[in-house]
Amino acid sequence: MSHSHDKEDSCCSSKAHKHNHEHSHADGDEHDHDHGGDPSAFKTYLPAIVTFTMLLIGIAFDSVFKVEAFKIIRPYWYILAYLPVGIPVLQEVWETFKAKEFFTEFSLMSIATIGAFAIGEYPEGVTVMLFYTIGELFQMAAVNRAKRNISALLDVRANVAHVFRNGKYENVNPEKVEIGETIQIKAGEKIPLDGELLSEKNSFDTAALTGESKPKTINKGENVLAGMLNLDSVIELKVTKAFADSTLSRILEMVQNATTRKAKTELFIRKFAKIYTPIVFFLALALVTIPILVLGSEYHFQTWLYRSLVFLVISCPCALVISIPLGYFGGIGAASANGILFKGSNFLDLITKLNTVVMDKTGTLTKGVFKVQKIESNISEADFLSYLVSVEAKSTHPIAKAIVEYNGDNAIHSAENIKEIAGMGLQGTVNGKEVLAGNVKLLEKFNIDYDLKIKELVESIVVVAVDEKYAGYVLIADEIKEDSADAVKKLHAIGIKQVVMLSGDKTSIVKKVAGVLGIDTYFGDLLPQDKVSKLEELKKDKLNIVAFVGDGINDTPVLAISDIGIAMGAMGSDAAIETADVVIQTDQPSKIVTAIKIGKATKKVVIQNIVLAFSVKALVLILGAGGIATMWEAVFADVGVALLAILNAVRIQKMKF
């Protein structure tokens, strides 16, 4: 739902031709800018400096020293002073006229300044164009700063990889490293590519990806992600993803594309500017012509022309068109600094309207780290484990991993014909015997009798049947995350009406966890399609704005149909990064609250900017039409308000959440 805006831009955003102005890129455009690319470069500011110096000299000769001789060259002096800042804007007018866009901020400013020259108000004409240019430079600097902040937070990719080739380590550009090659990373170096750890366990700083300061310990065989920092010793990784597909590259691309998805406020302001600018132009024209009919012989053309020029300068909608995208840009940057990635400013807007949060249990509210607590079997424990582990060895489910880990290095048989039965478990052949491993529903499906007492167990269990006979069960337990209860409490505190927990786990376990966390509505024993139907039920009530929070491994369908899909701890899950609208890179449910707070702070700043721009402009417009406000007040109403709005928008990045 990325909105194209080639033809939608007007006024300030009409720069989206080849000369697209940097502030219009809060929409993500990367065009050249005629005023110069890097706002820190001296030549970018040179035209404004030359004009400012000449303007000061002119005003000094005019009003302070009152040099008679200056009167002869006065018009030429101010025209020369006007040219360094005026020519780039007049070029923009020509470009927009060629594109059949006649009513833009460039044409407003050009008419206002040339009109001021025509009635002999030279210093005012130069001042309007000078301050307009200074405003542009500020906008450009503010957007560049916001972009740099986001890039600095995320662009932590290493630019060299030490690859093992031809019996030695060579320095290679990470983009040229193949999947399956071995790379070496020394202590203190950044990980250049996603890979599997070949060395024994090691500590990594994941702050660049997650915003978390606590080092993470990763064991042999587990995944290490590009952008992490190696803290301990020299390690080796087997590369599992190409550079362009690494989690970090995907995250970077996602944040850079975030600004192409506009919030409704942004889209409205764009459309508004497109209608508003021609209206202002014709009102200014009316301000010169209508008084002729009313005043008759008392009409003074110069007075009314001056008033209409003041009117034009005041009414340029620059402050709105710039500061609103910049506000959302700041919100996306602030969220990135907190390890939260919004895929567009539309989601930053929508998250403020949330009233229902639906959460998955395992891996979202609980750690998803299971441990085998107890084994009850009708056959020898060694045989029981051998059958069970052989079937579970290929599964990626956290419970399966816990069972395999519990077995350690004990020998297992190879399993054949393994089939997953959705929401129930696994079926396979081990050593010539038919083995079923899963939940009670699996045994019922195959009409196998079992001990009914196991239905009363609250904890998670995996039941096993060998050759159609019940063989026993394994009892597994999961832990609740430290900040889950706090997150639920804070969600209620910030106005979330309903917190719902969905799980494929037994209803008895789900009820127990819900009780501990203070969650009122919960559903257990759900298959993936049941989660979808529960969410659809909630969405039937049009007043419900629903977010679904999952760990992204099997939650893709639910993430896709919710109003806002939030993937948690999704650094390693490609499916989640693709499907979710918001990606929380840590495993903390409390970050959902942070995301909502950032959304609300952004909306507040955007509303403040809209109110500020409209109220100041409306006041000065009335004063201008009545002849009370001069060109100087008009400059403040345009450039001053734009600068105040920019400073307000940049403030979001400094806030603590």
URURWO-V848366 format. One line per field, one symbol per residue. ss: DSSP state (a for helix, b for strand, c for the rest). phi: phi as a letter, one per 40 degrees, with the letter a starting at -180 (. if undefined). Layout:
BEGIN
ss: ???
phi: ???
END
This chain:
BEGIN
ss: ccccccccccaaaaaccccccaaaaaaccccccccccccccaaaaaaaaaaaaaaaaaaaaaaacccccaaaaaaaaaaaaaaaaaaaaaaaaaaaaaccccccaaaaaaaaaaaaaacccaaaaaaaaaaaaaaaaaaaaaaaaaaaaaaaaaccccccbbbbbccbbbbbcaaacccccbbbbccccbccccbbbccccbbbbcaaaacccccbbbccccbbccccbbccccbbbbbcccaaacaaaaaaaaaaaacccccaaaaaaaaaaaaaaaaaaaaaaaaaaaaaaaaaaaccaaaaaaaaaaaaaaaccaaaaaaaaaaaaaaaaaaaaccbbbccaaaaaaaaaccbbbbbcccccbccccbbbbbbbcccaaaaaaaaaaaacccccaaaaaaaaaacccccccbbbbbbbcccbbbbbbccbbbbbbcaaaaaaccccccaaaaacccbbbbbbbccbbbbbbbbbccbcccaaaaaaaaaaccccbbbbbccccaaaaaaaaaaacccbbbccccaaaaaaaaaaaaacccccbbbbbcccccaaaaaaccbbbbbcaaacaaaaaaccbbbcccccaaaaaaaaaaaaaaaaaaaaaaaaaaaaaaaaaaaacccccaaaaaaaaaaaaaaaaaaaaaaaaccc
phi: .cccbdbccafdccccccbdcdcccdcgcbccbcchcccccdcccddccccccccccdccccbccfccdcdccddcccccccddccddcccccdcccccgbcbbcccdcccccccccccgccdcdccdccccccddcccccccdccccdccccbcbccbabcbcbfgacbcbcdcccccgccbbbcdgccccacacccccdacbcbdccbgccccbcbcdgccbbdhcbcccbcbbbccbacdcccdccccdcccccdcccccdcccccccdcccccccddcccccccccddcccgcccbdccccdcccddccccdcddcccccdcccdccccccdccgbbccicccccccccdbbbbbcccgbcbcgbcbccabbbcbcdccdcdcccdccdccccdcccccccccgcccbccbbfcbcbdgbibbabbfgbcbbbibcdcccccfbcaccccccccccbbcbbbfgbcbhabcbbbbccdbccccccccccchccbbbbbaccddccccccdcccgccbabbfbcdccccccccdcccccccbbbbbacgcbbdccdccccbcbbbfcdbbcdccccccbbccbbbcccccdccccdccccccccdcccdcccccdccccccccgcccdccccccccdccccccccccddcccbb
END
